[in-house]
C-alpha cells in the first residue's frame, strides 16, 4: 500500500514542500555526512542554496559530555512535545551541517512527504537562538543567518 502523499499531484506536493520547508522545521533525511551514512532528524536553521542544519541525537555523545563548551550547545527536545520523537532528544548546536544541498532535501521530501516531521515550538526556537548566539564553534556568518532565520 502506498503512502497518502503518493496520491497527490506533483504540483500539490511541491506546494506543500514549499510551505513546510522553512527554518525551524524538522526533517528526517538520509545523510551522507554521518559515518556510516544513515537517516537522521535534522533541524533547518537556515534555508537557501546552502542550508544550515543541526543534527538531532537521541543522547549526548561522551565526547561532547566531556567538553563544557560543546555540552552547553545541546538543546533538549522533550518527546512529549514532539509526536515524531520516541524519546527525549538533543539538538546539537555545537556544529552546523552545511554539506546537504537544498535540492537534495527537496528531492527526498518530494519522494516521501512524511520526511517533514514537524516544526519546533517557540521555546525550542528561542533556546536554539540563545545557544547559537554563544556557540564558540559556529562562525559569525552562520550565527547571523541562523538567528535571523529562526526569529
N, C-alpha and C positions, 0 to 999 in steps of 0.2 A: 504494500500500500504506500502511495506517495505522501509527501508532506503537503499540508494545506497550501503553502506558498507555491507549490508546483502548479497549481490550478489557476493562478493569476496570470494575466497577460504580462509580457515582459515590460511594457511601459509602466504598468502599475507597480511592478516590483521595483523598477528603477526609481519611481517617485517615492515609494516607501523608503528605500535605502537613502535617497537624498534627504528626506525629512529626518531620518533616525541617526544617520552617521554624522555626529557632531561631538564637540568637546563635552566630556562628562559621561559619554555613553560607554558601556562595557560591551565588548565583542569577544567571541570565542573563535579564534582562528588558528590555523596551522602555522607554526612559527619556526622558521629555519634558523633563527638566532640562538635557539636552545641546543644543548648537547645532551642527549640526542634531540633532533627536531621532533616537536610534538605540538599538539593543540594546547593553547594557553588562553586564559582570560586576560584581556588587556583593557586598560582604561585609555580612551582617547583624550590626550591632554591638549593637543592642537591638531587640526586637520588642514591639510594643504598638500602640495606636491610631495612634501617630505613630512608625513605625520609624525607627531611626537607621542609616544606611547609609554605607559607604565605597566609593568607586569603585576598581576595579582597572584600571590602564592598562598598555599594552604598553611604554611608555617614560616617562621623566620629562620633562615639558614644559620647554623652555628657561626659561620664566618662573619655574618652581619651582627649577630648577637655579641660577638667579642670586639666590635668596633662601635663605640658610642656615637660617633658622628653619623654612621650609617643606620644604627639602630633607631635613632630618633627620627629617621626618614621613613618609617613604616607606619602606614595608616590602617587602622583596624576597620574592616567591613564586617559587621555582625550579620551572620546568616539570617537572623530573624528580620533583618531589614531588606534582604535581597533574596527573592524566591529562587533565583538561579544558583545560589550557593548552598552546598550541602553542610558546610561548617564555617565557622568564623575564618576569615582570611585577611591577608595584608596586602595593601598596595605598596609596592616597593618604589618609593620616590627618591631613592638614592641614585638611581640611574634612569636615563631616558633612552628608549629604543627608537632609533631614527632610521633603521635599515629596512623597514617594511613600507613599500610604496602604497600610496592611496589606491592605485589601480588594483593592486593585489588584494587589499582589504575588500574593495567593492566586488571583485570577481568572486571571492569566497562567500561574501554575503548574498550576492545575487544568486549564487548556486544553492544557497540554503539560508533563507531569511531568518531561520531560527538561530543563526550565529549572532544576531543582535539580541543581547541578553537583557538589557535594561539600563536605566540612567542612574547615576549616583544621586543620592539625596543631597540637599543643600548643606547639611552638616559635613558630610564627607568631602564635598567640593571645597568648603571653607578650610577644612583640615589639610587637604592636599595643597591648597594655595599657601597656607602658612608654612607647611613643611618645605615645599619647593622654594619659597622665598628665602629660607635659611639654609638650604642644602649647599654644602661646600663642594659637592661632586657634580653639580649641574652648571653649565655655562650661563652667564648673564643673559645671553641672547635667548637661550631656551627657556630660562626662567621667565623672561618677559612674555614670550609667546604663550607659554602655558598659563601663567597668571591671568593675562588679558583674555585668553580664550575661555577659561573656566569661570570668569566673573559673571 
